[in-house]
C-alpha cells in the first residue's frame, strides 16, 4: 500500500542561499518603512583591467587555485579570469552612498549592488549616468519542515553498507550500486546554500569533511544556531546536508558522503521569514571562488520586498537575478542543482527561479513509488523548455532532524530534499569523470533517467539512475600508478578500469603524445581486479607525456578516457605520482573532431573549427610515431575546415592497414586524434 500524504502536511519548502551581507541597520527588519532594498545594476567597470599575470590577479580577486583549476578543466570561457570577476567600480559605490544608498553587498557577475535606498533618493539614483537599472530585491516565504510518518522500506539487498531507513531514497536512484564500486564523492567539493547547519556532535556528520563554513549574517564561521537565532534557524540546512552527505550506518547514508563541503548560513529566521535573492547571488559567487564543483540549492524566488512581483513570463532563463548568476557559475564550471519548487498547488503553479536556468539542473520530487508529489512544481519555462530536468525522492525523505534532541531523525517532504539527492549523484559522476563540464553532467543525468525517450513537464527526463549516469560516458579509469619492474626491466603503468558492461581485454590501449610530436599506442594486459598494465618504452618520460585510455566493450562500443580525448588528455603531475586532466590550450577556441568514417577503407574526412585565420599544419603519423604524410601546411580561415585523406603517404603510395594518428597544429594550439585504416 502506498503511504498517504495529507495535503495539509505537505512541506512546501522553497529555501535558501548565501551572501556577503551585513546585518541590516535601520531596515525593514527593525520596522523602518522609509527605505527599501533594491538591486542597482551598473553600466560598466571603469578603471579595472586584466593585464596582470593570472596567478597575481587571482590572489588579488580572492579566487582560489582550486577555482582556477576547475575553470580550466570545465569552464566554457576563453579566459580563466574575465570581466565578470572584477569588482564593482569603487567610484560608483561612493557616488551611490553619497546619495544615501546603504550598500549591503555587491555582485561582480551582475555588476550591481544590493542597497537600502531611502524613498526620497530613489529617482535621483535612477538618473545617474552609470545606473543601468533598478529593481526590488526578490523574496519568498519560508515554510518550515514537518515530521512525516515512515514509508514502507523495500527489502534490502546485500550492499557494502547498512543504509537503515535511508535505503529507500538511495535505492530508488541506485546509489548503493555506485557506493559498492568505491565511489562516494571523494575529491569533489560541494557548496550548500541554506539556513544554517547543526553538524557538531551529531554522529551522522562525524565523518564529514567540511572545508569552510560561514554565517553571512553574523559574519563568523559558526553556522549552527547562536544567541538571537530562532530555535528552528538551522533546521532546514541540517536536513539537506544530511541527505546529501551524512553517514551513519543503520540510519542514514548520503550519496556523496565522501565529498568536501562548503557551508553557507544565509537565511535570517526573525526577519519575517523572507529570503532575499541578493543573498543567493553573493553566496554562489563566494562558493565559486572557493573552488566548488557542485552547488546544491533548495530555494525559490517569486515575489519582491515591494512590488511588482515576478511573473511566470520572467522564467525564461535570462531575466531573474538568481538565474543569471546560476548560469554564470555554470559557465565557470560549477554544476548547479536547484529545487524545481513546491508551487504546483498554489496560485503561482509552476517553477521558481533559478530552476528555469538552461544551465541549471532542476530537481522535481516523487514519492517512494516514483509518482510525482502533489506539490512538485511543473514546467515548462516561459520560453518553452522542459522542466524539471529530473526527479528524485521528495516525499517522506529520511533526514537528520535537529529540532528533536540527540541524534534524531525524521521523515520530511519537499523538492528541497530531492535536490540534494540529485546533487549528490552529480558529485558521483564528477568523481568518476572529473573532466566533465556542467552541461555534460546534466546530459548524463537526463539521458539515463527512466523517461529519457519521452520527457514531459512533470517528471522532466525522469527518475535518475546514479549507476547509469556514472557510466554514461563509458568506463571509469582510476588509481593510476607507475613503477619500475625489475623482472621485466621496464616502466609499467597500471590503471583500474571499471565498466558497466564487459570489456574486450584485447582492446584496451594506452595512447600517448609527447611534446616533440612523438606518438605511440600500447596494448594493455589484464592484470586482475579490473586492473590493466601497460609496458612503457624505456625512453618514455612521464613528465613529458599526455595520454588517454582507449577501451572497447564486448558488444563493440568504443570509449576514450578522459571523455573528449584527444582534446582532453591525462598527464602526470610534476612528481609523477598523480594523474590530472589537461584540457589543452585555449579551451573553446579550436575544436578537432573525430575523423569520419572511422574505421575507413578508402578515404576519411578530418574536420576542425578555427576561431580565426591561423597557420594550420595537419600531419599523419604511424602508430610508432613515423611521419606518413603532411596534408596541409598553410593559413586557413575561421569556421569549419575539412581535409580528406585517402590512405597514401607523401609519395602517393598506399599505406598498410592499421592505426594512425592525425596531428593538427593551429597557431600555438595542438590537437590529435586516432583513426583505423582497413584495406
C-alpha positions in Angstrom: 0.0 0.0 0.0 1.2 3.5 -0.8 1.9 5.8 2.0 -0.7 8.6 2.0 0.4 12.2 2.2 -2.3 14.5 3.6 -2.3 17.8 1.7 -2.2 19.8 4.9 1.0 18.1 5.9 3.0 18.6 2.7 6.2 20.5 3.2 6.4 23.2 0.6 10.0 24.3 1.4 11.4 26.9 -1.0 14.8 27.5 0.6 17.8 29.1 0.7 21.0 30.8 -0.2 24.2 32.6 0.8 25.7 36.1 0.5 28.3 38.6 1.7 25.8 40.7 3.7 25.8 42.9 6.7 23.1 43.0 9.4 20.5 45.5 8.3 20.6 48.6 10.4 17.5 50.8 10.1 16.0 48.4 7.5 12.6 46.7 7.3 13.9 44.2 9.9 13.5 46.9 12.5 10.2 48.1 11.3 11.6 51.0 9.2 9.5 51.6 6.1 11.0 54.8 4.7 13.6 52.8 2.8 13.5 49.6 0.8 16.1 47.2 -0.6 16.8 47.3 -4.3 19.2 45.9 -6.9 21.2 48.7 -8.6 22.7 47.4 -11.9 25.6 49.4 -13.3 26.7 50.1 -16.9 30.4 49.3 -16.8 33.5 48.8 -14.6 35.8 51.8 -15.4 39.4 51.7 -14.3 39.6 47.9 -14.0 41.8 45.7 -16.2 43.2 42.2 -16.5 46.7 43.0 -17.7 48.5 41.2 -14.8 49.6 37.5 -14.6 46.7 35.1 -13.8 48.1 34.0 -10.5 48.7 37.5 -9.3 45.3 38.7 -10.4 43.6 35.7 -8.9 45.1 36.3 -5.5 44.0 40.0 -5.5 40.5 38.9 -6.5 40.4 36.2 -3.9 40.0 33.4 -6.4 41.4 30.2 -5.2 43.8 27.9 -7.1 41.2 25.2 -6.9 38.7 27.5 -8.7 41.2 28.3 -11.4 41.9 24.6 -12.0 38.2 23.9 -12.2 37.6 26.8 -14.6 40.4 25.5 -16.8 39.1 21.9 -16.7 35.4 22.5 -17.0 34.7 26.2 -17.8 33.3 27.3 -21.1 35.1 30.7 -21.2 38.2 31.6 -23.1 39.9 33.1 -20.2 40.4 31.8 -16.6 39.8 35.3 -15.2 37.4 37.6 -17.1 35.5 40.8 -16.8 32.9 39.2 -14.6 35.5 38.5 -11.9 36.3 42.2 -11.5 34.7 44.1 -8.6 32.1 46.9 -8.9 33.7 50.3 -9.5 34.6 51.9 -6.2 33.8 55.4 -7.6 30.3 54.3 -8.4 29.8 52.8 -5.0 31.0 56.1 -3.5 28.5 58.2 -5.5 25.6 55.8 -4.6 26.5 56.0 -0.9 26.7 59.8 -1.1 23.1 59.8 -2.2 22.0 57.7 0.8 22.2 54.2 -0.5 23.2 51.8 2.2 25.1 49.1 0.3 24.8 45.6 1.8 26.7 43.6 -0.8 27.9 43.7 -4.4 27.7 41.2 -7.2 30.7 41.0 -9.5 29.0 38.8 -12.0 25.9 41.0 -12.3 27.9 44.3 -11.9 25.4 45.5 -9.3 24.8 46.2 -5.7 22.0 45.4 -3.3 21.3 48.5 -1.2 18.7 50.0 1.1 17.6 53.2 -0.6 15.6 56.0 1.1 12.4 56.7 -0.8 13.4 60.3 -1.4 16.7 59.2 -3.2 15.3 56.5 -5.5 14.7 58.7 -8.5 17.9 60.7 -8.1 19.9 57.5 -8.1 17.9 56.1 -11.1 19.1 59.2 -13.1 22.8 58.6 -12.5 24.5 58.0 -15.9 26.2 54.8 -14.8 23.0 53.3 -13.4 21.6 50.8 -15.9 18.5 49.6 -14.0 17.0 49.5 -10.5 14.8 46.6 -9.3 13.4 45.5 -6.0 15.1 42.6 -4.3 13.2 39.3 -4.6 11.9 37.3 -1.6 10.0 34.1 -0.8 8.1 32.7 2.1 9.9 30.2 4.3 7.7 27.3 5.3 9.2 25.0 8.0 9.6 21.2 7.7 7.2 19.0 9.5 7.8 15.4 10.6 6.1 12.8 8.4 5.2 9.1 9.0 7.6 6.5 7.9 7.3 4.9 4.4 7.4 1.2 3.8 11.0 0.0 3.3 11.7 -2.4 0.4 13.8 -5.5 1.3 17.4 -4.5 1.5 19.9 -6.2 -0.9 23.4 -7.2 0.2 25.4 -4.0 -0.1 28.6 -2.6 1.3 26.7 -0.5 3.9 23.6 -0.7 6.1 21.6 2.3 4.9 18.9 1.9 7.5 15.7 3.9 6.7 17.6 5.9 4.0 17.9 2.8 1.9 14.5 3.7 0.3 15.6 7.1 -1.1 19.1 5.8 -2.0 18.0 2.5 -3.6 15.4 4.3 -5.7 18.1 6.2 -7.6 20.7 3.3 -7.5 23.1 4.9 -5.0 24.2 1.6 -3.3 25.4 0.1 -6.5 27.7 3.1 -7.0 28.9 3.0 -3.4 29.7 -0.7 -3.9 32.2 0.4 -6.6 34.0 2.6 -4.1 32.7 5.9 -5.4 31.4 8.3 -2.7 32.1 11.8 -4.0 35.7 11.9 -2.8 37.7 14.8 -4.3 34.5 16.7 -5.2 33.7 20.0 -3.4 30.0 20.7 -2.8 28.6 24.0 -1.7 25.4 24.0 0.4 23.3 27.2 0.5 20.8 27.1 3.4 19.6 28.3 6.8 22.5 27.0 8.9 24.0 23.7 9.9 23.9 22.0 13.3 26.6 19.4 12.5 28.7 19.5 15.6 28.3 16.5 17.9 26.0 14.6 15.6 27.1 11.1 14.6 25.6 11.4 11.1 28.1 14.2 10.4 31.1 12.9 12.3 32.9 11.7 9.1 32.1 14.8 7.0 34.9 16.8 5.5 33.8 20.4 6.0 36.3 22.7 4.2 34.8 26.0 5.2 31.6 27.5 6.6 30.4 31.0 7.2 27.5 32.8 8.7 26.9 35.6 6.3 24.6 37.5 8.7 26.7 37.1 11.9 29.9 37.3 9.8 31.7 34.5 11.6 32.4 30.8 11.0 29.6 29.4 13.1 26.7 28.1 11.0 24.7 26.5 13.8 22.3 28.5 16.0 23.8 31.3 18.1 22.3 33.8 20.5 19.5 35.7 18.9 18.7 32.9 16.4 15.2 31.4 16.2 15.1 27.9 17.6 14.5 26.4 14.2 17.1 28.6 12.4 19.4 25.8 11.4 16.9 23.0 10.9 16.4 23.0 7.1 20.1 23.3 6.3 20.9 20.5 8.7 18.4 18.2 7.0 19.5 18.9 3.4 23.2 18.4 4.4 22.4 15.1 6.0 20.5 13.9 2.8 23.5 14.6 0.5 26.5 13.8 2.7 25.5 12.2 6.0 27.0 8.9 7.1 25.7 6.8 10.0 25.3 3.1 9.3 21.9 1.7 10.2 20.3 5.2 9.9 21.3 7.5 7.0 23.9 7.5 4.3 24.0 10.2 1.7 25.1 9.8 -2.0 28.2 11.9 -1.6 29.3 11.2 2.0 33.0 11.3 0.9 32.9 14.8 -0.6 34.2 18.0 0.8 31.7 20.7 1.8 31.3 24.5 1.9 28.5 25.6 4.2 26.8 29.0 4.0 24.3 30.1 6.6 22.3 32.8 4.9 18.7 32.9 6.0 17.7 35.1 8.9 14.6 33.5 10.5 13.5 36.5 12.6 13.2 38.7 9.5 9.6 37.9 8.7 10.7 34.6 7.1 11.9 36.2 3.8 14.6 35.0 1.5 16.4 37.8 -0.4 17.8 36.8 -3.8 20.8 39.0 -3.3 22.0 36.6 -0.6 21.9 33.8 -3.0 23.8 35.6 -5.7 26.7 36.7 -3.4 26.7 33.2 -1.9 27.2 31.3 -5.1 29.9 33.8 -6.2 31.8 33.1 -2.9 31.5 29.3 -3.4 32.7 29.5 -7.0 35.8 31.4 -5.9 36.4 28.9 -3.2 36.5 26.2 -5.9 33.1 24.4 -5.5 32.4 21.8 -8.1 28.7 21.4 -7.3 26.3 23.8 -5.6 23.1 22.4 -4.1 20.4 25.0 -3.6 16.9 24.3 -2.3 15.2 27.6 -2.8 12.9 29.6 -5.0 12.0 33.3 -5.7 8.6 34.6 -6.9 7.9 37.8 -5.0 9.6 41.1 -4.1 10.0 43.1 -0.9 8.0 45.8 -2.7 6.1 45.1 -5.9 5.7 44.3 -8.6 6.3 40.5 -8.2 8.0 38.3 -10.8 5.5 36.9 -13.3 5.7 33.4 -14.8 6.7 35.1 -18.1 10.0 36.1 -16.4 11.0 32.4 -16.1 12.8 32.5 -19.5 16.3 31.6 -18.3 17.6 35.1 -18.7 15.6 37.5 -16.5 15.6 36.5 -12.8 18.7 37.6 -10.9 19.4 34.2 -9.4 19.0 32.5 -12.7 21.6 34.8 -14.3 24.0 34.1 -11.5 23.4 30.4 -11.7 24.2 30.3 -15.4 27.3 32.4 -14.8 28.5 29.9 -12.2 27.9 27.0 -14.7 29.9 28.9 -17.4 32.8 28.8 -14.9 32.5 25.0 -14.5 30.2 24.7 -11.4 27.3 22.2 -11.6 24.3 24.0 -10.1 21.4 21.9 -8.9 18.2 23.7 -7.7 14.8 22.6 -6.4 12.1 22.9 -9.0 9.9 24.4 -6.4 6.8 23.3 -4.4 4.3 25.6 -6.1 2.0 23.2 -8.1 -0.9 23.6 -5.7 -0.8 27.4 -5.1 -1.6 30.4 -7.3 2.0 30.5 -8.7 1.7 26.9 -10.0 5.0 26.5 -11.8 8.8 26.7 -11.4 10.7 29.1 -9.2 13.9 30.8 -10.1 16.7 29.9 -10.6 15.3 26.5 -11.6 14.5 28.0 -15.0 18.1 28.4 -16.0 19.2 26.5 -19.1 22.4 25.5 -17.3 20.7 24.6 -14.0 19.6 21.1 -13.2 16.1 21.5 -11.7 15.0 18.7 -9.4 11.4 17.7 -9.0 10.0 15.4 -6.3 8.5 11.9 -6.4 7.3 9.5 -3.7 8.9 6.2 -2.9 7.0 4.5 -5.7 8.1 7.0 -8.3 4.9 9.0 -8.6 5.1 12.8 -8.8 4.4 14.5 -5.4 1.3 16.7 -5.4 3.3 19.9 -4.7 6.3 19.4 -7.1 6.4 22.4 -9.5 5.8 21.6 -13.2 7.3 23.3 -16.2 7.7 24.5 -18.8 9.9 27.6 -18.7 8.4 30.8 -20.2 10.4 30.1 -23.4 9.0 26.6 -23.8 11.9 24.4 -22.4 11.0 21.2 -20.5 11.4 21.5 -16.7 12.1 19.9 -14.3 15.2 18.2 -15.7 15.0 15.1 -13.5 13.2 13.8 -10.3 14.3 12.1 -7.1 12.5 11.2 -3.9 11.0 14.2 -2.2 8.2 12.5 -0.2 9.0 11.2 3.2 12.7 11.6 2.8 14.7 10.4 5.8 16.8 13.1 7.3 18.6 14.3 10.5 16.1 16.4 12.5 17.8 18.9 14.8 14.6 20.1 16.5 14.5 16.8 18.3 17.1 16.0 21.0 20.2 14.0 20.3 21.0 12.1 17.2 17.4 12.2 16.0 15.9 11.6 12.5 12.5 12.2 10.8 10.7 11.9 7.5 10.0 15.2 5.6 8.7 16.3 2.3 9.8 18.8 -0.4 11.8 19.3 -3.6 14.2 20.7 -1.0 15.3 17.1 -0.4 15.1 15.7 -4.0 17.6 18.5 -4.8 20.5 17.3 -2.5 19.9 13.7 -3.7 20.3 14.8 -7.3 23.3 17.0 -6.4 24.9 14.0 -4.7 24.6 12.0 -7.9 26.3 14.8 -9.8 29.2 14.6 -7.3 29.5 10.8 -8.0 29.5 11.5 -11.8 32.3 14.1 -11.4 34.3 11.8 -9.2 34.1 9.1 -11.9 34.8 11.6 -14.8 36.3 14.8 -13.4 36.8 16.2 -16.9 33.0 16.7 -17.4 31.6 20.2 -17.6 28.2 21.1 -16.1 26.3 20.6 -19.4 27.8 17.1 -19.8 26.9 16.2 -16.2 23.3 17.3 -16.8 23.3 15.3 -20.0 24.4 12.2 -18.2 21.6 12.5 -15.7 18.9 13.2 -18.3 19.9 10.6 -20.8 20.0 7.8 -18.2 16.8 8.7 -16.4 13.7 6.5 -16.8 11.7 8.8 -19.1 14.7 9.9 -21.3 12.9 8.9 -24.5 9.7 10.7 -23.6 10.3 13.7 -21.3 7.5 15.9 -20.0 6.9 18.9 -17.8 6.0 16.9 -14.7 8.9 14.4 -14.4 11.3 16.0 -16.9 13.6 13.2 -18.2 12.5 11.1 -15.2 13.9 9.4 -12.2 17.7 9.5 -12.1 19.8 6.4 -12.0 23.2 7.0 -10.4 24.9 3.9 -11.8 23.9 4.5 -15.4 24.8 8.2 -15.1 28.3 7.4 -13.8 28.9 5.1 -16.8 27.1 7.2 -19.4 30.4 8.4 -20.8 32.0 5.0 -20.7 34.3 3.2 -18.3 35.8 4.8 -15.2 39.6 5.0 -15.1 41.1 5.4 -11.6 44.1 4.5 -9.4 46.8 5.2 -11.9 50.3 4.0 -10.7 53.7 3.8 -12.4 56.7 1.9 -11.3 59.9 0.2 -12.4 59.7 -3.6 -12.8 63.0 -5.4 -12.2 61.6 -8.6 -13.6 60.5 -7.0 -16.9 63.3 -4.4 -16.9 60.7 -1.8 -17.9 58.5 1.0 -16.6 55.0 -0.3 -16.0 51.8 1.7 -15.8 48.7 0.3 -14.1 45.2 1.6 -14.1 41.9 0.3 -12.7 39.1 0.4 -15.2 35.5 0.0 -14.0 32.9 -0.7 -16.6 29.1 -1.2 -16.6 29.5 -3.7 -19.4 32.2 -6.3 -20.0 35.3 -5.0 -21.7 37.2 -6.8 -24.5 40.5 -7.4 -22.7 42.4 -7.4 -26.0 41.1 -3.9 -27.0 42.5 -1.8 -24.1 45.1 0.7 -25.3 47.3 3.4 -23.9 47.7 6.2 -26.5 50.2 8.9 -25.9 51.7 12.1 -27.4 55.0 13.7 -26.4 55.8 17.4 -26.6 58.1 16.7 -29.5 55.1 15.3 -31.5 56.1 11.6 -30.9 53.1 9.4 -30.8 52.5 5.9 -29.5 49.9 3.3 -28.8 50.5 0.4 -26.4 48.2 -2.6 -25.8 47.1 -3.3 -22.3 47.4 -6.6 -20.4 44.6 -7.7 -18.0 46.2 -7.9 -14.5 43.2 -8.9 -12.5 40.7 -7.0 -10.3 39.7 -4.7 -13.2 43.4 -3.6 -13.5 45.2 -3.3 -16.8 49.0 -3.0 -17.2 51.0 -1.2 -19.9 54.7 -1.8 -20.6 56.2 1.6 -21.4 59.2 2.2 -23.6 62.3 3.0 -21.6 62.7 6.3 -23.5 59.2 7.5 -22.3 59.4 10.3 -19.7 56.2 10.6 -17.7 56.6 14.3 -17.1 56.7 14.9 -20.9 53.7 12.9 -21.6 50.0 13.4 -22.4 47.8 10.3 -22.9 44.4 8.7 -23.0 43.0 5.3 -22.5 41.0 3.5 -25.2 38.6 0.7 -24.4 36.1 -1.4 -26.3 33.2 -3.2 -24.8 32.4 -6.8 -25.7 29.5 -5.5 -27.7 31.7 -3.4 -29.9 31.2 0.1 -28.5 34.5 2.1 -28.1 35.3 4.7 -25.5 38.1 7.1 -24.6 39.1 8.3 -21.1 39.1 11.1 -20.3 35.9 11.8 -22.2 36.5 14.0 -25.1 40.0 12.7 -25.8 42.2 13.5 -27.7 41.2 17.1 -27.0 41.2 16.3 -23.3 44.1 14.3 -22.1 45.6 12.9 -18.9 49.1 13.9 -17.8 51.2 13.1 -14.7 51.9 15.9 -12.2 55.4 17.1 -11.6 56.1 14.3 -9.1 54.8 11.6 -11.4 52.6 10.4 -8.7 49.1 11.7 -9.7 47.2 11.9 -12.9 45.5 15.2 -13.8 43.2 16.3 -16.7 44.9 18.5 -19.3 42.1 20.3 -21.2 44.6 21.7 -23.7 45.4 25.3 -24.6 42.8 28.0 -25.1 39.7 25.8 -24.4 36.8 26.5 -26.7 38.8 28.3 -29.4 39.9 25.4 -31.5 38.0 22.2 -31.9 39.2 19.0 -33.6 36.6 16.4 -34.4 36.9 12.6 -34.7 37.5 11.7 -38.3 34.6 10.2 -40.3 34.2 7.4 -41.2 36.3 5.6 -38.7 37.4 2.9 -39.3 37.7 3.6 -43.1 38.8 1.6 -46.2 39.1 4.2 -49.0 39.1 7.7 -47.6 38.2 9.6 -44.4 37.5 13.3 -43.6 39.2 15.2 -40.8 37.3 18.3 -39.6 38.1 21.1 -37.2 36.8 24.5 -36.2 39.1 27.6 -36.1 38.3 30.8 -34.2 40.0 32.9 -36.8 42.6 32.9 -39.6 45.5 30.8 -38.4 48.5 28.9 -39.8 47.5 25.2 -39.8 49.5 22.1 -40.3 47.9 18.7 -40.5 50.2 15.6 -40.3 49.6 11.9 -40.3 51.8 9.6 -38.2 52.1 5.9 -37.8 51.4 4.2 -34.5 55.2 4.1 -34.0 55.4 7.9 -34.5 56.8 7.9 -38.0 55.6 10.8 -40.2 53.5 9.4 -43.1 52.0 12.5 -44.8 51.5 16.2 -44.4 48.0 17.0 -45.7 48.1 20.8 -45.3 50.6 23.4 -44.2 49.2 26.9 -44.7 46.8 29.5 -43.4 43.1 28.7 -43.1 40.1 30.9 -42.3 37.7 30.9 -39.4 34.9 28.3 -39.1 34.8 24.7 -40.0 37.5 23.2 -42.2 37.6 19.7 -43.7 40.5 17.8 -45.1 40.3 14.4 -46.8 42.9 11.6 -46.6 42.9 8.7 -48.9 45.3 6.5 -47.1 48.5 7.4 -49.0 51.9 8.8 -47.9 53.7 11.9 -49.2 54.9 9.9 -52.2 51.4 8.8 -53.1 52.0 5.2 -52.1 49.2 3.4 -50.3 49.9 2.8 -46.6 49.2 -0.5 -44.9 46.2 -1.2 -42.7 46.5 -0.3 -39.1 46.2 2.5 -36.6 47.3 6.1 -37.5 47.4 9.4 -35.6 46.5 12.8 -37.1 48.0 15.9 -35.6 46.6 19.4 -36.2 48.5 22.4 -35.2 46.6 25.7 -35.4 48.8 28.6 -34.3 50.2 27.6 -30.9 47.4 25.1 -30.2 47.8 21.4 -30.9 45.2 18.5 -31.0 45.5 14.9 -32.2 43.2 12.0 -32.9 43.4 8.3 -33.7 41.9 6.5 -36.7 41.9 3.0 -38.2 42.6 2.2 -41.8 41.2 -1.0 -43.3 42.0 -2.4 -46.7 
